[in-house]
Amino acid sequence: MEVPSNPARRWRFTAGLRFRLTLTYLVFFTILLSFLGVFFHETLESLYDGQLHHILNEEWAAVRGYLRIEKGKANWFYDREDPEEALIVDRLKQIYLLSDLSGRIVEASPKHDKLLLESPAAMREMMRSREAVWKTKIMDGEKYLIRQGLIITEDQKPYFIAIGRSYEEGEGLIEQFTRRYSVLLPLIILTASFLGWFMAGRALRPIDDVARTAPRITGANL
């Protein structure tokens, strides 16, 4: 690469090269930050989804502890004078559905329409597998995670139970992160452009020194 000896041409050459180096650095940095934003977004979604699964597993265990089904009726056994137990049971019954294997609803929360009532055939399949079934449902633009399964009463009768939780709180936090990141990203890129211009200038300083020195070199003073 030949560096012009003329000062004006040399300045234009150095400035152009500095601009190209800065632009390359800026494009790389922008792509990197965009990938990081997507990575953090997906990580937050995954973490919240895992937390929601954990919460529903704990609530499922609580349902089995507080709920008793006697003669086809649901009874909740807890200390009604204990505010903590009353709050737990009230939370469990917010999005909750209990039915027998014929599909007859035994008890349901006012928001039970947000849950999925399985067909009798699907319930019998759950009875054979004894595994929890996880599903998501979107209702009125809101996403829900649902845990379904069977419980066996003391008289060995199986009942279908579904409980759910909304993703709304987690999605609100993720949306807030995305909005803030989108606002900060242009500011970070602008700062990076100044930093890139400064770094490119330092990187090109030796070349500029050589270019200024080269015209003064002759056979006599080599």
PyMOL commands that set and color helices and strands:
alter all, ss='L'
color gray80, all
select helices_A, chain A and resi 7-66+83-92+112-114+120-129+168-216
alter helices_A, ss='H'
color red, helices_A
select strands_A, chain A and resi 67-70+73-76+96-100+105-108+133-139+142-152+158-166
alter strands_A, ss='S'
color yellow, strands_A
deselect
rebuild
show_as cartoon
